[in-house]
Amino acid sequence: MVTTLTPVSLLPVHDQPTHPCLKCGACCAYFRASFYWSEADDASPGGVPVEMTQQLTPHLRVMVGTNQAKPRCTALDGVIGQQVLCRIHPQRSSTCREFAASFEDGTHNPRCDSARSAYGLPPLTSADWISEPGDNQPEPPQWPRVA
């Protein structure tokens, strides 16, 4: 018997497994999330909520909680490695938007692996982004994708 695998993005929502990032969150509690000051909502309506940021340099802001020895972004809710979500996902910074989980776009990201490893999580593989047709996994929560 030959099993055909279908990329998750081609499956109907009710057949898609939970996005791997929603069970991780390690990057949000491992890296400093700094970005250009004008991405905050005091300069760009709909931007990163300024109250969740701190000034890092005259031109950079940083997410509260990420500029310390044991970082954890103030916008991250949940338990790392179990279930997480970003409370400001639609308003997240370019730093977060541009951070791709390993193999999410078909490319390995060693920084994702490092963050996951720090929390005892295995690296993501390309198989984490593929589901078998008919898996009929429960519909995932309607949370936004985390960074």
C-alpha positions in Angstrom: 0.0 0.0 0.0 1.3 3.4 -1.0 0.6 6.4 1.3 0.3 9.8 -0.4 1.2 12.7 1.7 -0.5 16.1 1.2 1.0 19.4 2.3 -0.9 20.8 5.3 -1.7 24.0 3.4 -3.7 22.1 0.8 -6.0 20.4 3.3 -9.3 21.8 4.4 -9.1 23.4 7.8 -10.9 20.6 9.6 -8.3 18.1 8.3 -5.2 20.2 9.2 -3.2 19.3 12.3 -2.5 22.0 14.8 0.2 24.3 13.6 3.5 23.2 15.2 4.2 26.7 16.5 1.1 26.6 18.6 2.6 23.8 20.6 6.0 25.4 20.9 6.6 29.1 21.5 10.3 28.5 22.2 11.5 31.3 19.9 9.4 33.8 21.9 11.1 32.8 25.1 14.6 32.4 23.8 15.5 35.4 21.5 15.4 39.1 22.0 12.7 40.6 19.7 14.0 44.0 18.7 12.7 46.1 15.8 12.7 49.6 14.3 10.9 52.0 16.5 8.3 53.1 13.9 6.7 49.6 13.9 5.0 50.5 17.2 1.5 51.8 17.3 2.4 55.2 18.5 4.1 55.7 15.1 2.1 53.3 12.9 -1.6 52.7 13.6 -2.2 49.0 14.0 1.4 48.4 14.8 3.0 46.7 17.8 1.3 48.0 21.0 3.8 50.5 22.4 3.0 49.5 26.0 4.5 46.1 25.2 7.8 47.6 24.1 10.8 49.3 25.6 13.3 51.6 24.0 16.6 49.7 23.2 18.5 52.4 21.3 17.3 55.6 19.8 16.2 53.7 16.7 15.2 50.3 18.1 12.5 49.0 20.4 12.3 45.6 22.0 9.4 43.5 23.2 9.1 43.7 27.0 10.5 40.6 28.6 12.9 39.7 25.8 15.9 41.9 26.7 17.0 39.9 29.7 19.1 36.8 30.5 16.0 34.5 30.5 13.7 36.1 27.9 10.0 35.6 27.5 7.9 37.9 25.4 5.2 39.7 27.2 2.8 38.9 24.4 3.3 35.1 24.7 0.5 33.2 26.6 0.6 29.6 27.5 3.1 26.9 28.3 6.2 26.4 26.1 6.1 23.0 24.4 2.4 22.5 25.2 0.1 25.2 24.0 0.9 28.8 23.3 -0.4 31.8 21.4 0.7 35.4 20.7 -1.8 37.9 22.0 -0.7 40.5 19.3 -0.2 38.1 16.4 -1.8 40.4 13.8 0.3 43.3 15.1 3.6 41.5 15.7 6.8 43.1 14.6 8.7 42.3 11.4 11.3 40.4 13.5 8.6 38.0 14.5 6.9 37.9 11.1 10.2 37.0 9.4 11.2 34.2 11.8 10.2 31.0 10.0 10.0 27.8 11.9 12.2 25.0 10.6 10.8 23.6 7.3 7.6 25.8 7.5 8.7 27.2 4.1 10.7 24.1 3.2 13.9 25.5 4.6 15.8 24.4 7.7 16.2 27.1 10.4 19.0 26.3 12.9 17.8 29.2 15.2 14.4 27.5 15.5 16.2 24.3 16.5 18.3 26.1 19.1 15.3 27.7 20.7 13.4 24.3 20.8 16.5 22.5 22.2 16.7 25.0 25.1 13.2 23.8 26.1 13.9 20.1 25.6 11.9 20.0 22.3 13.1 18.0 19.3 13.8 19.9 16.1 11.0 20.3 13.6 11.3 18.3 10.4 9.5 18.5 7.1 7.2 15.8 8.3 5.8 18.2 10.9 4.3 20.2 8.0 2.6 17.3 6.2 -0.5 15.4 7.1 -1.9 12.2 5.6 -5.3 12.6 3.9 -8.2 11.4 6.0 -6.4 12.0 9.3 -9.6 13.9 10.4 -7.7 15.6 13.1 -9.9 17.8 15.4 -10.3 21.3 14.1 -7.5 23.4 15.6 -8.3 26.4 17.8 -8.8 29.6 15.8 -5.7 31.3 17.2 -3.4 33.3 15.1 -0.1 31.7 14.2 2.8 32.6 16.5 6.2 33.8 15.2 
